[in-house]
Amino acid sequence: MVSNEIAERIAGEIAISENPGSVMKKWRELFGISQVDLSKEIKISTSTISDYESSRRLSPGVGVIRRFVNALMKMDDERGGTVIQNLSKFSAEQKNDKPIYVVHDFVAPLSGTDLLRIVEGKAVAGHTYLDNIKIFGYTKVDSLRVILDMMPSEYPKLFGSTTERVFIFENVSTGRSPMIVIRVAPIKPKLVLIQGIVNVDKLAIKIAQIEKIPILTTKLSTEELETRLGKI
């Protein structure tokens, strides 16, 4: 079953990560489960979960990882299975010949305000920072494949030659998943552009406010975005 494959993938990512606590936090928040509810399910104190996620406690053992993953699966199923269904649907439709990300550098830097105008976008978070942001390129990211197929240690590859860039996320339903990835990543983009959605998840906006990373949305197609940004 695809759900079993996802469970194995989560467990494997935690087990081999150099920072397993941050991986646990990423998946817990992606599933929309609080530390309190998780602690009740796996019978570990909330403070212990917090210690794992903040790296104040040594890496969790195999038993804790198993209970953690099983709790995510069980609690999502009790809530209607929305997260697993979305991840499973994506896994079934995944194309191996499509890259996870594409990096493009601009000939000249672009302000956040200019980008907003070029993509005919809407700033849903951090609009006050746009004038002071300079971006030197973009990285187009398949958000679900980054979560499912890319190890945290590989995230620096998304930035190419500079971190002064905008991340353009595809395969986004609410905006939660890409912002959770950014939250736990060691380095961050200067700006996030989400294509194809109107209503952005409240948690995604909260993360953007904490990280001081503006979120823009646009209704332009992927092809039109590439055409317009490719001319810069």
N, C-alpha and C positions, 0 to 999 in steps of 0.2 A: 504494500500500500504506500501511496505517496506520503501520507501523514507519518508513517514509520520512517521513511527516508528523511523527512524534515526533522524528526526527532533525533535521528542519528547524526544529522548534520549539525544540529545545535549542540549536541553533546560533544561531538568531535571538535567543534570550534572552541568550546570552552576548555576542553582538555589540553589542547595543544597551544593555546594562546599564551603569550608572555604576560598578559594582563587578564586573567580569566574573570575577575570580578567585573571589569568594564563590559565584557561580553555578556555576562549574566544580566547586568543592568540593561543593556541594549535590548535583549530579548524580552525581559520582563516588561519593559515599557512598551515595546512593540506590541505585545499581547494585551496591553492596557491593564495590567495587574499591579495593585499596590503592594508595597512591602508588607503591610499589615495582613492583607488577604493571603499573600504567599506564605507568610510565617505560620498562619493558622493551618494552611493546607499541608505543609511539609513538616510542621511541628518543630520549627527552628525559630528562635526569638527574632524579633524585628531588628534588634541591635546587631545580631550576628549577621543577618543578611546585609545590613548597612556596612558592617565591617568588611565583608567579602567584596562588596561593590566598590568600596573606597580603598581597597588594597591594604586595609589595616590588619587584616587577618590572612594567614597563609592560604594558598590555593585550596579550593574545596577538593575533597576526595571523590573517588568514583561513586560512592554511595550518595553523597550530597548532590552530585551532578545528575545522577539517575532520578532522584526524588524531585529535583528542580525541573527537569525536562518533563517528567510524567505529570507534574502539577500544571505546567503550562498547557499540555495537551488536554488534561481532564477539565481544567477550569474554562478553557476556550470552548470545549464541547458543551459544557453546561450553559454557556452563554450563547449558544447557537452555532458555534464552530466557524465564525466569520473569518478569523485570522487564518486558520488552517485551510479553509476553503479557498481564500485568495492566494495563499502561497502554493497550494496544490494545483490550482488552475494555472498559475504562472509556470510551474515546473512542467506541467503537461504540454504547454504551448511553447516552451523555450526552444529557441533556434541556436544551434551550436555555432553557426557561421556568423552570427551577429556579435560584434565586440561589446564588452561590458561598458567600455567608455571610449570616448574620442576626445583628444586634446587638440586645441587650436589656439595659437597665439596671434594677437592683433599686431598690425604694423605700427599703430600708435595707441597710447593709452586712452581709455574711455572712462568718463565719470559715471557714477551710478545713475545720476539724473538723465544723462544722455542715453544710457542703456534703456531706461524706462520708456523714454520716448521712442526709441528705435523699435522696440518690441511691442509697442502699443500696450504696455502693461499696466498693472495696478499694484501698488505697494500695500501689502496687507500687514507688514511689520517692518519697523525700523526706517520709516521714510525720512526721518530727520537726519539720518547718517548718509543719505545718498550723495549729497553735494560734496562730501569730504572723502568719498571712496574713489580710488582710481583702480581700474582693472586692466590687465594686460593680456587677457585671453579668456577662453571659456573651456570647460570640460563638460561634454554631454554624457550623462550618466544614466544607465539603466538601473533605477533604484533597487528593484527587487533582486537583480542579479548581483549587485554589490553585496547585499545582505546574504544571499544564498551561496555565492560562488567565490567571494573574495575574502581573504583573511585580513584581519586588522593590520598586520605587518606590511601588507601590500598597499594600504591606503595612500602613502606618499606618491605612488605612481600616478594618482589622479591629478596631481598638481603640475606635472611636467617641469618646466624650467622656473616657475614662480608660483607662489601662493596667492599673488594678487590677481585673482581670477574669480569668475562667476561659475557656479555649478548649475547646469541645466538638467533637471531631473525628468526622466520619462517613466512610464508605467507607474504613475502615482495616482492613488485614489483619494487620499485625504491630506497628504503632505507629512503625515506622522513619521513614516519609515525613514525618509531621507534625513529629517532633522534629528532623529534619534542616532543615526549613524554619525552625523556631524558632532553631536553632543559628546560621544565617547571617543571620537578620533583625536589623536594628539595634535594635529594641525587642522586648521579650518579655512574654508574659502572666505572671501570678503563679502560675497553676495550669493543668494540662492534664487534661481528662476525656475518656477514650476509651470510646466506646459499642460494645458488641457483641463484644469479644474478651476472652479470658482470659489467654493467654500473650503478653506484650509482648516485642518484640525486645530483645536484650541491648544493642545499640548505642543504642537509644532510651533505655533505662534509664541507660546511661553518660552520655549527653548531659544527661539530667535531673539527674544527680548533679553534673555539671560546672556547669550553669547554676543549680543549686539551685532547680529548678522541680519540685514534686511532680507525679507522674502518678497519676491515679485511674482505675480501670476500673469500669464498671457494666454489668449485664445488662438494665437497664430499656430499654424501647423508646424511640425518639426522641419519640414522641407523649407518653409518660408523663413523660419528662424535661421536655419543654416545659410540660406541665401543672403539674408540681411547682415548677419554677423560675419559672414565670409568676406564681405566687402570692406571690413574695417581694417 
